[in-house]
Amino acid sequence: MSELRTNRIVPRDGLPSGSSGGIIQVKNLEFETIFSSSHSGSQLVDVTGFNLNITPTRSDSKILVTVQVAGGLNDNVGYNFKFDVVRTPSGGSSTTIGVPSAGTHAMTGGYNLYDSNSSVPYIFGMGKTFFDSPATTSSVNYKVRVGHSHSSSGAVVYVNRRGSSSDWRSISTLTLMEVSG
């Protein structure tokens, strides 16, 4: 089961006009659900339930995004685990955030599994923290997507468990902090 926490650090109208740097609100999701996808191709897929909404109180606010993903794969020779974060404002279009502006395989984070001496896939935790500028006071959804680099079928990507055994588990987290601009 996943747990959502919301905290307000200051009253909604508690920051004076023109002030900056204060934390206005915090949202946190502790995501425990086991997710898997056996899709072929190297595209990223939405992790069901691994997303949060936040409604910025100011259009010049920044959102500090911290994501921690516990990921696994069914094979540790030749597959790469990767993830990214997608921002979708209410009524707007989706944008991948926290990725480099160029690169064939641009992603928020990932790792290689090339341990040729072992046939047991591992579970790894990866994290990234970055600022986003949604420039709105409407609700904004942040979701996590995961994938692998194997272009043909056979690769299975997991969140919150190791590839070879569901007994090896972890949790993933997504934290959003509205910071005054």
MDTraj code that builds the backbone (N, CA, C; nanometers):
import mdtraj as md
import numpy as np

residues = "MET SER GLU LEU ARG THR ASN ARG ILE VAL PRO ARG ASP GLY LEU PRO SER GLY SER SER GLY GLY ILE ILE GLN VAL LYS ASN LEU GLU PHE GLU THR ILE PHE SER SER SER HIS SER GLY SER GLN LEU VAL ASP VAL THR GLY PHE ASN LEU ASN ILE THR PRO THR ARG SER ASP SER LYS ILE LEU VAL THR VAL GLN VAL ALA GLY GLY LEU ASN ASP ASN VAL GLY TYR ASN PHE LYS PHE ASP VAL VAL ARG THR PRO SER GLY GLY SER SER THR THR ILE GLY VAL PRO SER ALA GLY THR HIS ALA MET THR GLY GLY TYR ASN LEU TYR ASP SER ASN SER SER VAL PRO TYR ILE PHE GLY MET GLY LYS THR PHE PHE ASP SER PRO ALA THR THR SER SER VAL ASN TYR LYS VAL ARG VAL GLY HIS SER HIS SER SER SER GLY ALA VAL VAL TYR VAL ASN ARG ARG GLY SER SER SER ASP TRP ARG SER ILE SER THR LEU THR LEU MET GLU VAL SER GLY".split()
xyz = np.array([
    [0.0837, -0.1166, 0.0000],
    [0.0000, 0.0000, 0.0000],
    [0.0887, 0.1235, 0.0000],
    [0.0494, 0.2266, -0.0718],
    [0.1257, 0.3500, -0.0779],
    [0.0650, 0.4522, 0.0167],
    [0.1497, 0.5396, 0.0660],
    [0.1048, 0.6379, 0.1634],
    [0.1344, 0.7779, 0.1126],
    [0.0350, 0.8651, 0.1150],
    [0.0482, 1.0033, 0.0728],
    [0.0483, 1.0928, 0.1946],
    [0.1450, 1.1824, 0.2010],
    [0.1520, 1.2790, 0.3108],
    [0.1555, 1.4192, 0.2526],
    [0.0830, 1.5099, 0.3145],
    [0.0816, 1.6492, 0.2739],
    [0.1084, 1.7350, 0.3958],
    [0.1997, 1.8284, 0.3812],
    [0.2309, 1.9221, 0.4896],
    [0.2326, 2.0637, 0.4352],
    [0.1773, 2.1547, 0.5073],
    [0.1892, 2.2962, 0.4754],
    [0.2872, 2.3547, 0.5752],
    [0.3886, 2.4186, 0.5243],
    [0.4931, 2.4740, 0.6084],
    [0.4559, 2.6147, 0.6575],
    [0.3964, 2.6923, 0.5705],
    [0.3500, 2.8264, 0.6064],
    [0.2063, 2.8397, 0.5603],
    [0.1309, 2.9303, 0.6178],
    [-0.0051, 2.9517, 0.5678],
    [-0.0024, 2.9877, 0.4194],
    [-0.1079, 2.9531, 0.3484],
    [-0.1153, 2.9774, 0.2045],
    [-0.0767, 3.1201, 0.1675],
    [-0.1216, 3.2178, 0.2416],
    [-0.0892, 3.3569, 0.2128],
    [0.0160, 3.4108, 0.3089],
    [0.0942, 3.3237, 0.3694],
    [0.1865, 3.3635, 0.4748],
    [0.3149, 3.4288, 0.4289],
    [0.3511, 3.4199, 0.3004],
    [0.4742, 3.4829, 0.2544],
    [0.4452, 3.6208, 0.1991],
    [0.5220, 3.7194, 0.2396],
    [0.5026, 3.8533, 0.1854],
    [0.5314, 3.8558, 0.0356],
    [0.4653, 3.9442, -0.0353],
    [0.4882, 3.9600, -0.1775],
    [0.6356, 3.9925, -0.2015],
    [0.6937, 3.9267, -0.2995],
    [0.8334, 3.9525, -0.3319],
    [0.9328, 3.8694, -0.2537],
    [0.8889, 3.7959, -0.1514],
    [0.9829, 3.7139, -0.0760],
    [1.0147, 3.5876, -0.1546],
    [1.1305, 3.5270, -0.1271],
    [1.1678, 3.4056, -0.1991],
    [1.2412, 3.3100, -0.1069],
    [1.2440, 3.1838, -0.1492],
    [1.3212, 3.0836, -0.0784],
    [1.2479, 3.0067, 0.0285],
    [1.1276, 3.0450, 0.0651],
    [1.0543, 2.9741, 0.1690],
    [0.9823, 2.8524, 0.1158],
    [0.9755, 2.7476, 0.1983],
    [0.8998, 2.6285, 0.1608],
    [0.7539, 2.6527, 0.1950],
    [0.6684, 2.6423, 0.0965],
    [0.5264, 2.6716, 0.1145],
    [0.4476, 2.5449, 0.1477],
    [0.4750, 2.4345, 0.0769],
    [0.4055, 2.3086, 0.1040],
    [0.4919, 2.1909, 0.0603],
    [0.4657, 2.0765, 0.1201],
    [0.5392, 1.9541, 0.0904],
    [0.4391, 1.8411, 0.0692],
    [0.4592, 1.7634, -0.0357],
    [0.3795, 1.6422, -0.0609],
    [0.4774, 1.5271, -0.0739],
    [0.4428, 1.4136, -0.0141],
    [0.5316, 1.2987, -0.0173],
    [0.4507, 1.1718, -0.0396],
    [0.4995, 1.0866, -0.1280],
    [0.4378, 0.9567, -0.1535],
    [0.5401, 0.8482, -0.1236],
    [0.5075, 0.7591, -0.0311],
    [0.5865, 0.6389, -0.0063],
    [0.5181, 0.5273, -0.0836],
    [0.5776, 0.4880, -0.1943],
    [0.5181, 0.3950, -0.2893],
    [0.5700, 0.2541, -0.2621],
    [0.4818, 0.1653, -0.2155],
    [0.5200, 0.0278, -0.1805],
    [0.4749, -0.0764, -0.2816],
    [0.3876, -0.0399, -0.3708],
    [0.3298, -0.1346, -0.4655],
    [0.4372, -0.1985, -0.5534],
    [0.4261, -0.3278, -0.5766],
    [0.5146, -0.3962, -0.6699],
    [0.4601, -0.3715, -0.8109],
    [0.5452, -0.3203, -0.8987],
    [0.5068, -0.2914, -1.0368],
    [0.6002, -0.3692, -1.1287],
    [0.5447, -0.4219, -1.2379],
    [0.6285, -0.4854, -1.3400],
    [0.5713, -0.4563, -1.4775],
    [0.6607, -0.4559, -1.5745],
    [0.6191, -0.4385, -1.7136],
    [0.7119, -0.5214, -1.8017],
    [0.6524, -0.6019, -1.8878],
    [0.7303, -0.6855, -1.9788],
    [0.7228, -0.6321, -2.1212],
    [0.7122, -0.5011, -2.1347],
    [0.7002, -0.4414, -2.2673],
    [0.8286, -0.4630, -2.3485],
    [0.8128, -0.4772, -2.4786],
    [0.9301, -0.4838, -2.5651],
    [0.9591, -0.3430, -2.6153],
    [1.0788, -0.3192, -2.6538],
    [1.1197, -0.1857, -2.6940],
    [1.1766, -0.1108, -2.5754],
    [1.2441, -0.0015, -2.6028],
    [1.3147, 0.0709, -2.4978],
    [1.2374, 0.1926, -2.4459],
    [1.1086, 0.2014, -2.4759],
    [1.0286, 0.3139, -2.4280],
    [1.0069, 0.3056, -2.2773],
    [0.9714, 0.4172, -2.2179],
    [0.9388, 0.4205, -2.0748],
    [0.7875, 0.4070, -2.0592],
    [0.7447, 0.3388, -1.9510],
    [0.6026, 0.3181, -1.9253],
    [0.5661, 0.3782, -1.7894],
    [0.4422, 0.4267, -1.7785],
    [0.3937, 0.4834, -1.6522],
    [0.3897, 0.3760, -1.5445],
    [0.4379, 0.4112, -1.4246],
    [0.4263, 0.3218, -1.3097],
    [0.2926, 0.3541, -1.2435],
    [0.1974, 0.2641, -1.2526],
    [0.0629, 0.2852, -1.2008],
    [0.0658, 0.3246, -1.0534],
    [0.0096, 0.4388, -1.0215],
    [-0.0008, 0.4852, -0.8838],
    [0.1201, 0.5600, -0.8312],
    [0.2284, 0.5684, -0.9089],
    [0.3499, 0.6367, -0.8634],
    [0.3494, 0.7792, -0.9179],
    [0.2582, 0.8595, -0.8625],
    [0.2448, 0.9986, -0.9065],
    [0.1841, 1.0824, -0.7948],
    [0.2058, 1.2126, -0.8030],
    [0.1521, 1.3069, -0.7039],
    [0.1001, 1.4312, -0.7738],
    [-0.0040, 1.4912, -0.7163],
    [-0.0539, 1.6214, -0.7598],
    [-0.0140, 1.7262, -0.6576],
    [0.0174, 1.8444, -0.7073],
    [0.0433, 1.9589, -0.6211],
    [-0.0171, 2.0805, -0.6903],
    [-0.0749, 2.1705, -0.6118],
    [-0.1298, 2.2947, -0.6657],
    [-0.0471, 2.4102, -0.6104],
    [0.0440, 2.4645, -0.6935],
    [0.1262, 2.5759, -0.6463],
    [0.0401, 2.6955, -0.6057],
    [0.0812, 2.7640, -0.5000],
    [0.0070, 2.8802, -0.4524],
    [0.0472, 3.0073, -0.5267],
    [0.1625, 3.0034, -0.5934],
    [0.2129, 3.1199, -0.6671],
    [0.2628, 3.0742, -0.8038],
    [0.2415, 3.1555, -0.9056],
    [0.2849, 3.1168, -1.0406],
    [0.4364, 3.1240, -1.0567],
    [0.5048, 3.1956, -0.9680],
    [0.6509, 3.2025, -0.9766],
    [0.7201, 3.1022, -0.8842],
    [0.6438, 3.0149, -0.8202],
    [0.7033, 2.9136, -0.7337],
    [0.7811, 2.8106, -0.8142],
    [0.8814, 2.7558, -0.7503],
    [0.9552, 2.6414, -0.8037],
    [0.9052, 2.5175, -0.7291],
    [0.9128, 2.4033, -0.7939],
    [0.8812, 2.2764, -0.7290],
    [1.0116, 2.1982, -0.7201],
    [1.0531, 2.1690, -0.5968],
    [1.1697, 2.0843, -0.5754],
    [1.1217, 1.9399, -0.5810],
    [1.1668, 1.8666, -0.6816],
    [1.1250, 1.7291, -0.7059],
    [1.2363, 1.6362, -0.6590],
    [1.2027, 1.5452, -0.5681],
    [1.2971, 1.4420, -0.5244],
    [1.2316, 1.3072, -0.5490],
    [1.2978, 1.2253, -0.6286],
    [1.2440, 1.0934, -0.6605],
    [1.3494, 0.9881, -0.6276],
    [1.3040, 0.8831, -0.5613],
    [1.3874, 0.7678, -0.5278],
    [1.3166, 0.6450, -0.5849],
    [1.3822, 0.5728, -0.6731],
    [1.3207, 0.4570, -0.7374],
    [1.4005, 0.3309, -0.7031],
    [1.3328, 0.2328, -0.6467],
    [1.3919, 0.1014, -0.6242],
    [1.3530, 0.0154, -0.7436],
    [1.4505, -0.0192, -0.8255],
    [1.4202, -0.0898, -0.9488],
    [1.4939, -0.2202, -0.9618],
    [1.4363, -0.3098, -1.0386],
    [1.4975, -0.4388, -1.0669],
    [1.4659, -0.4824, -1.2079],
    [1.5415, -0.5799, -1.2560],
    [1.5212, -0.6367, -1.3885],
    [1.5301, -0.7881, -1.3798],
    [1.4715, -0.8555, -1.4771],
    [1.4742, -1.0014, -1.4754],
    [1.6052, -1.0589, -1.5265],
    [1.6945, -0.9771, -1.5782],
    [1.8241, -1.0243, -1.6267],
    [1.9253, -0.9154, -1.5985],
    [2.0397, -0.9529, -1.5454],
    [2.1385, -0.8506, -1.5144],
    [2.2536, -0.8494, -1.6132],
    [2.2399, -0.9171, -1.7248],
    [2.3419, -0.9120, -1.8283],
    [2.2782, -0.8542, -1.9542],
    [2.3086, -0.7310, -1.9844],
    [2.2632, -0.6711, -2.1091],
    [2.1441, -0.5792, -2.1004],
    [2.0822, -0.5661, -1.9850],
    [1.9694, -0.4741, -1.9727],
    [2.0126, -0.3533, -1.8894],
    [1.9537, -0.2415, -1.9160],
    [1.9758, -0.1196, -1.8381],
    [1.8418, -0.0711, -1.7860],
    [1.8338, -0.0389, -1.6572],
    [1.7127, 0.0164, -1.5961],
    [1.7197, 0.1678, -1.6092],
    [1.6079, 0.2320, -1.6418],
    [1.6051, 0.3782, -1.6513],
    [1.4701, 0.4294, -1.6042],
    [1.4681, 0.5573, -1.5632],
    [1.3427, 0.6190, -1.5217],
    [1.3431, 0.7667, -1.5580],
    [1.2248, 0.8235, -1.5631],
    [1.2119, 0.9680, -1.5774],
    [1.0865, 1.0168, -1.5065],
    [1.0716, 1.1492, -1.5020],
    [0.9579, 1.2146, -1.4368],
    [0.8871, 1.3007, -1.5413],
    [0.7548, 1.2919, -1.5433],
    [0.6742, 1.3678, -1.6394],
    [0.5814, 1.4616, -1.5624],
    [0.5814, 1.5891, -1.6029],
    [0.4933, 1.6908, -1.5433],
    [0.3767, 1.7149, -1.6382],
    [0.2527, 1.7131, -1.5822],
    [0.1333, 1.7434, -1.6608],
    [0.0464, 1.8404, -1.5825],
    [0.0416, 1.9683, -1.6249],
    [-0.0494, 2.0625, -1.5587],
    [-0.1937, 2.0324, -1.5962],
    [-0.2860, 2.0643, -1.5083],
    [-0.4280, 2.0428, -1.5342],
    [-0.4669, 2.1084, -1.6666],
    [-0.5199, 2.0292, -1.7578],
    [-0.5628, 2.0807, -1.8877],
    [-0.4497, 2.1097, -1.9837],
    [-0.3249, 2.0740, -1.9483],
    [-0.2100, 2.1040, -2.0333],
    [-0.1453, 1.9791, -2.0895],
    [-0.0355, 1.9998, -2.1574],
    [0.0358, 1.8874, -2.2171],
    [0.1505, 1.8413, -2.1280],
    [0.1898, 1.7176, -2.1453],
    [0.2937, 1.6551, -2.0630],
    [0.4329, 1.6947, -2.1106],
    [0.5246, 1.7079, -2.0131],
    [0.6638, 1.7409, -2.0414],
    [0.7528, 1.6538, -1.9537],
    [0.8502, 1.5890, -2.0138],
    [0.9494, 1.5149, -1.9362],
    [1.0449, 1.6164, -1.8751],
    [1.0693, 1.6037, -1.7432],
    [1.1536, 1.7005, -1.6741],
    [1.2709, 1.6293, -1.6078],
    [1.3721, 1.7081, -1.5711],
    [1.4881, 1.6519, -1.5035],
    [1.5748, 1.5676, -1.5950],
    [1.5725, 1.5974, -1.7251],
    [1.6532, 1.5243, -1.8225],
    [1.7431, 1.6237, -1.8958],
    [1.8535, 1.5757, -1.9522],
    [1.9395, 1.6649, -2.0296],
    [1.8690, 1.7116, -2.1563],
    [1.9131, 1.8250, -2.2085],
    [1.8482, 1.8819, -2.3270],
    [1.8840, 1.8079, -2.4556],
    [1.9873, 1.7249, -2.4520],
    [2.0268, 1.6502, -2.5712],
    [2.0659, 1.5092, -2.5300],
    [2.0669, 1.4218, -2.6261],
    [2.1103, 1.2843, -2.6015],
    [2.0079, 1.1858, -2.6511],
    [2.0535, 1.0828, -2.7161],
    [1.9664, 0.9808, -2.7699],
    [1.8900, 0.9082, -2.6596],
    [1.9555, 0.8875, -2.5466],
    [1.8942, 0.8147, -2.4362],
    [1.8817, 0.9062, -2.3143],
    [1.8205, 1.0227, -2.3313],
    [1.8038, 1.1173, -2.2205],
    [1.7065, 1.0591, -2.1184],
    [1.7480, 1.0607, -1.9901],
    [1.6659, 1.0067, -1.8831],
    [1.6970, 1.0824, -1.7552],
    [1.6083, 1.0721, -1.6559],
    [1.6347, 1.1318, -1.5261],
    [1.7404, 1.0519, -1.4525],
    [1.7311, 0.9200, -1.4564],
    [1.8295, 0.8363, -1.3889],
    [1.8245, 0.6942, -1.4392],
    [1.9253, 0.6168, -1.4013],
    [1.9297, 0.4781, -1.4408],
    [2.0597, 0.4136, -1.3994],
    [2.0736, 0.2862, -1.4321],
    [2.1968, 0.2144, -1.4031],
    [2.2103, 0.0952, -1.4961],
    [2.3320, 0.0447, -1.5046],
    [2.3615, -0.0724, -1.5872],
    [2.3650, -0.1961, -1.4996],
    [2.3226, -0.3079, -1.5538],
    [2.3355, -0.4370, -1.4867],
    [2.4184, -0.5273, -1.5777],
    [2.5489, -0.5233, -1.5609],
    [2.6373, -0.6026, -1.6453],
    [2.7288, -0.6905, -1.5616],
    [2.6774, -0.7584, -1.4637],
    [2.7562, -0.8473, -1.3801],
    [2.7566, -0.9855, -1.4440],
    [2.8563, -1.0120, -1.5267],
    [2.8580, -1.1378, -1.6017],
    [2.8906, -1.2590, -1.5142],
    [2.9296, -1.2361, -1.3899],
    [2.9621, -1.3472, -1.3003],
    [2.8434, -1.3951, -1.2183],
    [2.7271, -1.3372, -1.2383],
    [2.6120, -1.3731, -1.1556],
    [2.4881, -1.3870, -1.2420],
    [2.4027, -1.4780, -1.2038],
    [2.2770, -1.4948, -1.2772],
    [2.1581, -1.4455, -1.1948],
    [2.1856, -1.3771, -1.0842],
    [2.0791, -1.3290, -0.9968],
    [2.0645, -1.1776, -1.0106],
    [1.9560, -1.1311, -1.0696],
    [1.9359, -0.9870, -1.0808],
    [1.9199, -0.9216, -0.9439],
    [1.9632, -0.8009, -0.9350],
    [1.9633, -0.7265, -0.8098],
    [1.8483, -0.6271, -0.8046],
    [1.8354, -0.5606, -0.6902],
    [1.7464, -0.4445, -0.6786],
    [1.8356, -0.3271, -0.6408],
    [1.8164, -0.2162, -0.7080],
    [1.8964, -0.0979, -0.6847],
    [1.8065, 0.0204, -0.6539],
    [1.8563, 0.1121, -0.5754],
    [1.7873, 0.2377, -0.5514],
    [1.8605, 0.3504, -0.6224],
    [1.7855, 0.4365, -0.6857],
    [1.8423, 0.5523, -0.7542],
    [1.7631, 0.6742, -0.7150],
    [1.8287, 0.7872, -0.7056],
    [1.7581, 0.9088, -0.6701],
    [1.8080, 1.0290, -0.7466],
    [1.7209, 1.1238, -0.7637],
    [1.7532, 1.2518, -0.8256],
    [1.6727, 1.3600, -0.7547],
    [1.7294, 1.4779, -0.7482],
    [1.6608, 1.5959, -0.6955],
    [1.6867, 1.7102, -0.7918],
    [1.5800, 1.7822, -0.8298],
    [1.5958, 1.8942, -0.9214],
    [1.4790, 1.9905, -0.9053],
    [1.4968, 2.1149, -0.9505],
    [1.3904, 2.2152, -0.9485],
    [1.3126, 2.2109, -1.0793],
    [1.1825, 2.2340, -1.0685],
    [1.0956, 2.2477, -1.1842],
    [1.0213, 2.3801, -1.1703],
    [0.9891, 2.4417, -1.2823],
    [0.9150, 2.5689, -1.2838],
    [0.7872, 2.5513, -1.3643],
    [0.6783, 2.5053, -1.3000],
    [0.5556, 2.4809, -1.3770],
    [0.4830, 2.6081, -1.4216],
    [0.5122, 2.7235, -1.3575],
    [0.4555, 2.8533, -1.3961],
    [0.3023, 2.8513, -1.4005],
    [0.2410, 2.7983, -1.2957],
    [0.0954, 2.7913, -1.2893],
    [0.0507, 2.7869, -1.1434],
    [-0.0763, 2.8183, -1.1221],
    [-0.1384, 2.7963, -0.9915],
    [-0.2487, 2.6904, -1.0032],
    [-0.2496, 2.6197, -1.1142],
    [-0.3413, 2.5063, -1.1332],
    [-0.2734, 2.3789, -1.0840],
    [-0.3519, 2.2765, -1.0617],
    [-0.2984, 2.1477, -1.0180],
    [-0.1997, 2.0930, -1.1212],
    [-0.0900, 2.0371, -1.0714],
    [0.0133, 1.9788, -1.1575],
    [0.0388, 1.8357, -1.1102],
    [0.0415, 1.7412, -1.2052],
    [0.0695, 1.6015, -1.1735],
    [0.2131, 1.5692, -1.2126],
    [0.2846, 1.5021, -1.1217],
    [0.4186, 1.4512, -1.1489],
    [0.4118, 1.2993, -1.1406],
    [0.4527, 1.2316, -1.2486],
    [0.4479, 1.0853, -1.2493],
    [0.5844, 1.0296, -1.2868],
    [0.6078, 0.9064, -1.2397],
    [0.7330, 0.8368, -1.2665],
    [0.7085, 0.7305, -1.3727],
    [0.8025, 0.7237, -1.4683],
    [0.7994, 0.6205, -1.5718],
    [0.9301, 0.5409, -1.5645],
    [0.9228, 0.4134, -1.5977],
    [1.0416, 0.3280, -1.5963],
    [1.0534, 0.2533, -1.7281],
    [1.1735, 0.2045, -1.7545],
    [1.1954, 0.1278, -1.8757],
    [1.3276, 0.0540, -1.8702],
    [1.3608, -0.0086, -1.9812],
    [1.4864, -0.0820, -1.9970],
    [1.5410, -0.0502, -2.1344],
    [1.6645, -0.0887, -2.1587],
    [1.7272, -0.0569, -2.2873],
    [1.7190, -0.1703, -2.3892],
    [1.6528, -0.2791, -2.3539],
    [1.6476, -0.3948, -2.4427],
    [1.5404, -0.3725, -2.5478],
    [1.5791, -0.3672, -2.6746],
    [1.4830, -0.3328, -2.7793],
    [1.3929, -0.4494, -2.8209],
    [1.4298, -0.5706, -2.7879],
    [1.3423, -0.6830, -2.8220],
    [1.2706, -0.7314, -2.6966],
    [1.1827, -0.8275, -2.7119],
    [1.1066, -0.8767, -2.5978],
    [1.1946, -0.9584, -2.5048],
    [1.1456, -0.9847, -2.3863],
    [1.2180, -1.0664, -2.2902],
    [1.2575, -0.9918, -2.1652],
    [1.2743, -0.8619, -2.1739],
    [1.3131, -0.7839, -2.0568],
    [1.1892, -0.7519, -1.9738],
    [1.2008, -0.7689, -1.8413],
    [1.0958, -0.7303, -1.7483],
    [1.1569, -0.6318, -1.6504],
    [1.0921, -0.5167, -1.6376],
    [1.1382, -0.4138, -1.5451],
    [1.0448, -0.4147, -1.4237],
    [1.1035, -0.4008, -1.3049],
    [1.0279, -0.4030, -1.1800],
    [1.0525, -0.2759, -1.1003],
    [0.9539, -0.2372, -1.0216],
    [0.9703, -0.1317, -0.9211],
    [0.9389, -0.1962, -0.7870],
    [1.0247, -0.1730, -0.6913],
    [1.0109, -0.2183, -0.5519],
    [1.0343, -0.3674, -0.5308],
    [1.1006, -0.4340, -0.6251],
    [1.1401, -0.5731, -0.6027],
    [1.2561, -0.6103, -0.6929],
    [1.3258, -0.7145, -0.6521],
    [1.4337, -0.7700, -0.7323],
    [1.3743, -0.8511, -0.8457],
    [1.4471, -0.8652, -0.9536],
    [1.3951, -0.9356, -1.0706],
    [1.3726, -1.0834, -1.0514],
    [1.4525, -1.1497, -0.9679],
    [1.4414, -1.2943, -0.9587],
    [1.3598, -1.3432, -0.8396],
    [1.3195, -1.2534, -0.7498],
    [1.2445, -1.2984, -0.6330],
    [1.1632, -1.1844, -0.5742],
    [1.0354, -1.2077, -0.5540],
    [0.9516, -1.1030, -0.4954],
    [0.9716, -1.0925, -0.3449],
    [1.0542, -1.1799, -0.2866],
    [1.0861, -1.1693, -0.1439],
    [1.1813, -1.0532, -0.1153],
    [1.2581, -1.0103, -0.2151],
    [1.3498, -0.8975, -0.1998],
    [1.2757, -0.7717, -0.2417],
    [1.2379, -0.6896, -0.1426],
    [1.1528, -0.5734, -0.1707],
    [1.2104, -0.4454, -0.1117],
    [1.1582, -0.3344, -0.1605],
    [1.1947, -0.2027, -0.1100],
    [1.0757, -0.1104, -0.1332],
    [1.0917, 0.0167, -0.1018],
    [0.9907, 0.1167, -0.1362],
    [1.0562, 0.2253, -0.2196],
    [0.9751, 0.2972, -0.2928],
    [1.0191, 0.4125, -0.3703],
    [0.9457, 0.5340, -0.3162],
    [1.0005, 0.6520, -0.3375],
    [0.9375, 0.7739, -0.2873],
    [0.9389, 0.8846, -0.3917],
    [0.8404, 0.9714, -0.3801],
    [0.8321, 1.0921, -0.4622],
    [0.7938, 1.2049, -0.3674],
    [0.8762, 1.3094, -0.3635],
    [0.8517, 1.4246, -0.2770],
    [0.8494, 1.5503, -0.3610],
    [0.7475, 1.6326, -0.3395],
    [0.7337, 1.7617, -0.4079],
    [0.7301, 1.8714, -0.3023],
    [0.8149, 1.9724, -0.3167],
    [0.8149, 2.0870, -0.2260],
    [0.7949, 2.2140, -0.3062],
    [0.6917, 2.2886, -0.2736],
    [0.6746, 2.4190, -0.3363],
    [0.7645, 2.5181, -0.2632],
    [0.8503, 2.5833, -0.3401],
    [0.9436, 2.6818, -0.2856],
    [0.9119, 2.8164, -0.3513],
    [0.8980, 2.9204, -0.2710],
    [0.8637, 3.0515, -0.3281],
    [0.9771, 3.0986, -0.4178],
    [0.9356, 3.1558, -0.5327],
    [1.0311, 3.1995, -0.6351],
    [1.1015, 3.3190, -0.6016],
])
top = md.Topology()
chain = top.add_chain()
for i, resn in enumerate(residues, 1):
    res = top.add_residue(resn, chain, resSeq=i)
    for name in ("N", "CA", "C"):
        top.add_atom(name, md.element.get_by_symbol(name[0]), res)
traj = md.Trajectory(xyz[None], top)
